[in-house]
Amino acid sequence: MRPYMIALLLILILAVDLGWKSWSERPYLVTGVGVASAGEEGRAYYVNYRVPGGGTGEWRALTPLAPDAFACWSISRIGSTIPTCMRSWNEISAGR
């Protein structure tokens, strides 16, 4: 019985370690959200995020040019992954 308990304990430790690593290294983790003035264009909604490998990225949308930008921006939360509406290669940039 004892070898089975040791094996179970080791498997649990491995599972916890893998789970922590995958959670802490989640790609596209939101690090900041905000609204900036875009001059005559109006306002720009932006979301800053961390990309795999430790770089940073930014999603930005001007309100008159992207009418659905507010709906997408308003569901982003610091500490969670970026919303699926931001996962377009045309709208995100990485590697700064």
N, C-alpha and C positions, 0 to 999 in steps of 0.2 A: 504493500500500500504506500509506503514511504517514497519509493522512486516515482510513482505516479503523481504524488503531491508535489515533488520537486519539479517534475516536468511541467505540470500545470502552472506552478508558480513562475517558472521561466517563460512559458508561453504568454502568460498574463503580463509580465514585465516587458516582453518584446512588443506585445500589442499596444500597450500604453505608450511606449517609446515611439513606435511608428505613428500612432495617432497624434501624439504631441508634435512630432516633426511635420506631419502633413498639415496640421492646423496652423502652426506657427509660420510655415513657409507658403501659405496660400497665395496664389498669384492674384494680382490686381486687387490688393487690399486697400480700401479707401483710407487715406491719411488726412484729407481735408476737403471741405466743401465751402463754396462761397459765391458771391455775386460781385461782379466788377463793372465799373462804368466802361462802356465801349464807345465813348465819344458820341458822335451824331447817330451811330447805329443803334443806340439804346443801351441795353444791359447784356452782359455776358455771364452765363452760368458756368461755373467750372467745378471740376472734381479732380483733386490730386490723388494719386494712388501709387502703391509700390508694385513693381513688376518682378517676375522671377529673376533671380540673380542679384537682387538688391538695388536695382535702378529705380528711377521714378518716372512717372508719366502724368499726363494731364488730358482730361476730356473737357472741351470747351465748346459752348454753343451760343451764338448770338440769338437773342429772342425774336427779332423780326424775320430772320432767315430760317430759323428752326422753331416753328410754333409749338411743337411737342416737347421742346427742351425742358420746360418747367416741370412737366409731368415726370420725365425721366430723372431730372436733377433732384426733385423733391423726395424720391424714394431712396436716395443714396444715404448711407449711414457710416460714420467713421468707425473703423474697426471691422467692418464686414466687407465682403467682396463687392465689386462694382455691379450694378444692376445689369441684366442681360440687354437692356436697350442701349447700353454704352459699349457693347462688345463688337462694334464695327471697326474694321481696320481703317476705315476712312475717318473715324472720329477720335481714335486714340493714338497717342504718340508715346514712344518709350525711349529709354536710354539716356536721359539727361543726367 
